[in-house]
């Protein structure tokens, strides 16, 4: 179905010094989508184009990304980002929603469920973890990739970025330059460019750890999805997250990496659709 672009048709709510931009499409049970580091809300388009057929979907740009400007003087921490998500729910007039988060978005989703459980009907946590410092940990290989993303030509920086979010087999069979251009609308920027808020988002994750609180999510229908080749939310981190949430279902996608929502959209969408149906997501809102 045709979907509005967030940057073109966004609604806005002013909250703690930031004009948060969000969009809503579809009809059915309400689903809130929360994006990760350095990507705007329209990064969910591979999911929205499927799920908005029979769900009421809300997506937004995190503080400091896309149309959610200026960032304001509020702290960029996970508590503030979860409070922003609550503000967007309020602006939409939604008492509660099923919540889907990827990477940093999954961290925000956990915090939202832990601090405002009555607003969360279910959780789908994709390529994320309960320990923020582990998500941003840098071994030698990641330091080298990070350096290559920061120096050199734009072409080289784009290619280095793709090495982090794509599985090796995928990289081997694609035109990297063409894919980098194709992904610009999904990420909301040239892959060679790091949005100014990126390091503040990384710092927010570095200061956040919900490991000891995961048991509080008992009773929240939860799907945890990981990717075998994810260099950020590595499989042991995803397993630990799922093990810590009583009753959570975990799925690992074998031939995928951190960019699984784009590269394996059909698989992710099928998992989300089944999860939402099991959690009551087929009901009209």
C-alpha positions as CSV (number, residue, x, y, z in Angstrom):
1,X,0.0,0.0,0.0
2,X,1.2,3.6,-0.6
3,X,2.8,5.0,2.6
4,X,3.5,8.6,3.5
5,X,7.2,9.6,3.8
6,X,8.0,10.8,7.3
7,X,9.9,13.8,6.0
8,X,7.0,14.8,3.7
9,X,3.9,14.2,5.8
10,X,5.1,14.0,9.4
11,X,3.0,15.0,12.3
12,X,4.8,16.8,15.1
13,X,4.8,16.9,18.9
14,X,7.1,19.3,20.9
15,X,8.7,17.4,23.7
16,X,11.6,18.5,26.0
17,X,13.1,20.9,23.5
18,X,12.7,18.7,20.4
19,X,10.0,18.7,17.7
20,X,9.5,15.0,17.2
21,X,8.2,14.0,13.8
22,X,6.1,10.9,13.3
23,X,3.8,9.2,10.8
24,X,0.9,6.8,10.9
25,X,-0.5,4.5,8.2
26,X,-2.7,1.5,8.0
27,X,-5.7,0.2,10.0
28,X,-5.9,-2.5,12.7
29,X,-4.1,-3.1,15.9
30,X,-1.5,-0.3,16.8
31,X,2.2,-1.1,16.3
32,X,4.9,1.3,17.3
33,X,8.3,1.0,15.4
34,X,11.5,2.3,17.0
35,X,14.6,2.6,14.9
36,X,18.3,2.2,15.8
37,X,21.4,4.3,15.6
38,X,21.9,6.8,12.8
39,X,18.8,5.8,10.9
40,X,15.5,7.7,10.6
41,X,12.0,6.2,11.1
42,X,11.5,5.6,7.3
43,X,14.1,2.8,7.7
44,X,11.1,0.6,8.6
45,X,9.6,0.9,5.1
46,X,10.4,-2.8,4.3
47,X,8.2,-3.7,7.2
48,X,5.6,-0.9,6.9
49,X,4.8,-1.7,3.3
50,X,3.7,-5.2,4.4
51,X,2.3,-4.8,7.9
52,X,0.4,-1.5,7.3
53,X,-2.0,-3.6,5.2
54,X,-3.7,-4.8,8.4
55,X,-2.1,-3.0,11.3
56,X,-2.1,0.7,12.3
57,X,1.6,1.5,12.1
58,X,3.4,4.4,13.8
59,X,7.0,5.3,13.1
60,X,9.1,8.3,14.1
61,X,12.5,9.8,13.9
62,X,14.5,9.6,17.2
63,X,15.6,12.9,18.7
64,X,18.3,14.5,16.6
65,X,17.6,12.3,13.5
66,X,15.7,13.2,10.3
67,X,12.8,15.6,10.9
68,X,13.0,15.4,14.8
69,X,15.0,18.6,15.2
70,X,16.4,20.5,16.9
71,X,17.7,17.9,19.3
72,X,17.1,20.2,22.3
73,X,19.0,20.4,25.5
74,X,17.5,17.3,27.0
75,X,20.0,14.5,27.7
76,X,20.5,11.9,24.9
77,X,20.1,8.8,27.1
78,X,17.9,5.8,26.9
79,X,15.4,7.0,29.5
80,X,14.9,10.2,27.4
81,X,14.5,8.3,24.2
82,X,11.9,6.0,25.8
83,X,10.1,9.1,27.1
84,X,10.1,10.5,23.5
85,X,8.5,7.3,22.4
86,X,5.8,7.8,25.1
87,X,5.3,11.3,23.9
88,X,4.7,10.1,20.3
89,X,2.2,7.5,21.6
90,X,0.4,10.3,23.5
91,X,0.4,12.6,20.4
92,X,-1.1,9.7,18.4
93,X,-3.8,9.2,21.0
94,X,-2.8,5.6,21.6
95,X,-3.1,4.2,25.2
96,X,-0.9,1.2,24.2
97,X,0.7,-0.5,21.2
98,X,2.7,-3.5,20.2
99,X,6.3,-2.3,20.1
100,X,9.0,-3.3,17.6
101,X,12.6,-2.1,18.0
102,X,15.8,-2.7,16.1
103,X,19.3,-2.3,17.7
104,X,19.1,1.0,19.7
105,X,15.4,0.9,19.0
106,X,15.2,-2.5,20.8
107,X,17.0,-0.9,23.8
108,X,14.5,1.9,23.8
109,X,11.6,-0.6,23.5
110,X,12.9,-2.5,26.5
111,X,13.1,0.7,28.6
112,X,9.6,1.7,27.5
113,X,8.2,-1.7,28.6
114,X,10.1,-1.6,31.9
115,X,9.0,2.0,32.8
116,X,5.6,2.1,31.2
117,X,4.5,-1.5,30.9
118,X,0.8,-0.6,30.5
119,X,1.7,1.1,27.2
120,X,3.2,-2.0,25.7
121,X,1.0,-4.9,24.4
122,X,3.9,-7.0,23.2
123,X,7.6,-6.6,22.3
124,X,9.6,-7.6,19.2
125,X,13.3,-7.0,19.8
126,X,15.4,-7.3,16.7
127,X,19.2,-7.5,16.7
128,X,19.6,-6.0,20.1
129,X,20.7,-6.8,23.7
130,X,20.0,-6.1,27.3
131,X,23.6,-4.8,27.9
132,X,24.2,-1.5,26.0
133,X,28.0,-1.5,26.6
134,X,28.2,-4.9,24.9
135,X,26.3,-3.5,21.8
136,X,28.9,-0.8,21.3
137,X,32.0,-2.8,22.4
138,X,34.9,-2.5,19.9
139,X,37.3,-5.3,19.2
140,X,40.2,-4.8,16.8
141,X,38.2,-5.8,13.7
142,X,35.4,-3.3,14.6
143,X,37.9,-0.6,15.4
144,X,39.5,-1.1,11.9
145,X,36.0,-1.0,10.3
146,X,35.1,2.1,12.2
147,X,38.3,3.8,11.1
148,X,37.6,2.9,7.5
149,X,34.1,4.4,7.9
150,X,35.6,7.7,9.1
151,X,38.5,8.3,6.6
152,X,39.1,7.9,2.9
153,X,36.8,8.5,0.0
154,X,33.0,8.4,0.3
155,X,33.0,5.2,-1.8
156,X,35.4,3.5,0.6
157,X,33.4,4.7,3.7
158,X,30.2,3.4,2.2
159,X,31.8,0.0,1.5
160,X,33.1,-0.2,5.1
161,X,29.6,0.5,6.4
162,X,28.1,-2.3,4.3
163,X,30.7,-4.7,5.8
164,X,29.2,-4.1,9.2
165,X,25.6,-4.5,8.4
166,X,25.7,-7.3,5.7
167,X,26.6,-11.0,5.9
168,X,29.7,-12.1,4.0
169,X,27.8,-14.2,1.5
170,X,25.5,-11.2,0.8
171,X,28.5,-8.9,0.3
172,X,30.1,-11.4,-2.2
173,X,27.2,-11.4,-4.6
174,X,26.1,-7.7,-4.8
175,X,27.2,-4.5,-6.4
176,X,28.2,-2.6,-3.2
177,X,28.2,0.8,-4.8
178,X,24.7,0.3,-6.2
179,X,23.4,-1.0,-3.0
180,X,24.9,1.9,-1.0
181,X,22.9,4.3,-3.2
182,X,19.8,2.2,-2.9
183,X,20.0,2.3,0.9
184,X,20.3,6.1,1.2
185,X,16.5,6.6,1.5
186,X,16.2,3.8,4.0
187,X,18.9,5.2,6.3
188,X,18.0,8.8,5.6
189,X,21.6,9.9,4.6
190,X,24.6,9.0,2.5
191,X,26.1,5.9,4.1
192,X,29.5,7.7,4.0
193,X,28.2,10.3,6.4
194,X,27.7,9.9,10.1
195,X,24.8,12.0,11.5
196,X,25.9,14.4,14.2
197,X,23.8,12.6,16.9
198,X,25.3,9.2,16.2
199,X,28.0,9.3,18.9
200,X,25.5,10.6,21.5
201,X,23.2,7.6,20.7
202,X,26.2,5.3,21.1
203,X,27.0,7.0,24.4
204,X,23.4,6.4,25.6
205,X,23.8,2.7,25.0
206,X,27.1,2.6,26.7
207,X,25.4,3.9,29.9
208,X,22.4,1.5,29.8
209,X,22.1,-2.0,31.2
210,X,18.8,-3.8,31.8
211,X,20.1,-7.2,32.5
212,X,19.0,-7.2,36.2
213,X,15.5,-6.0,35.2
214,X,14.6,-8.4,32.5
215,X,12.6,-10.6,34.8
216,X,10.1,-7.7,35.2
217,X,9.0,-8.3,31.6
218,X,7.4,-11.7,32.5
219,X,4.0,-11.8,30.9
220,X,4.8,-9.4,28.1
221,X,4.6,-11.5,24.8
222,X,8.1,-11.1,23.5
223,X,9.9,-12.1,20.2
224,X,13.6,-11.8,20.1
225,X,15.2,-12.0,16.6
226,X,19.0,-12.3,16.0
227,X,21.2,-12.8,13.0
228,X,24.0,-15.3,12.9
229,X,26.5,-12.9,11.3
230,X,25.6,-9.8,13.3
231,X,28.8,-8.0,14.4
232,X,26.9,-5.6,16.7
233,X,24.2,-7.6,18.4
234,X,26.3,-10.8,18.4
235,X,24.4,-14.1,18.9
236,X,25.5,-14.7,22.5
237,X,24.1,-11.2,23.4
238,X,20.8,-12.0,21.7
239,X,20.5,-15.4,23.4
240,X,21.2,-13.8,26.8
241,X,18.4,-11.2,26.2
242,X,15.9,-13.9,25.3
243,X,17.0,-16.1,28.2
244,X,16.5,-13.2,30.6
245,X,12.9,-12.5,29.6
246,X,10.5,-15.2,30.9
247,X,8.6,-16.8,28.1
248,X,10.4,-15.0,25.3
249,X,10.7,-16.7,21.9
250,X,14.0,-16.4,20.1
251,X,14.7,-16.9,16.4
252,X,18.1,-16.7,14.7
253,X,18.2,-16.0,11.0
254,X,21.1,-18.0,9.7
255,X,22.4,-16.1,6.7
256,X,21.9,-12.5,7.9
257,X,23.7,-9.7,9.8
258,X,22.7,-6.5,11.5
259,X,20.8,-5.2,8.4
260,X,18.4,-8.1,8.5
261,X,15.3,-5.9,8.4
262,X,16.3,-4.8,4.9
263,X,18.1,-7.8,3.5
264,X,15.6,-10.4,4.9
265,X,12.5,-8.3,5.0
266,X,10.2,-11.1,4.0
267,X,11.5,-13.4,6.8
268,X,11.4,-10.6,9.4
269,X,7.9,-9.6,8.3
270,X,6.6,-13.1,8.5
271,X,8.0,-13.4,12.0
272,X,6.5,-10.1,13.1
273,X,3.1,-11.0,11.6
274,X,2.9,-14.3,13.4
275,X,4.1,-12.7,16.7
276,X,1.6,-9.9,16.5
277,X,-1.2,-12.4,15.7
278,X,-0.3,-14.5,18.7
279,X,-0.1,-11.4,20.9
280,X,-3.5,-10.2,19.9
281,X,-2.2,-8.0,17.1
282,X,-4.9,-9.1,14.7
283,X,-7.5,-7.3,16.7
284,X,-8.8,-3.9,15.6
285,X,-7.5,-1.0,17.7
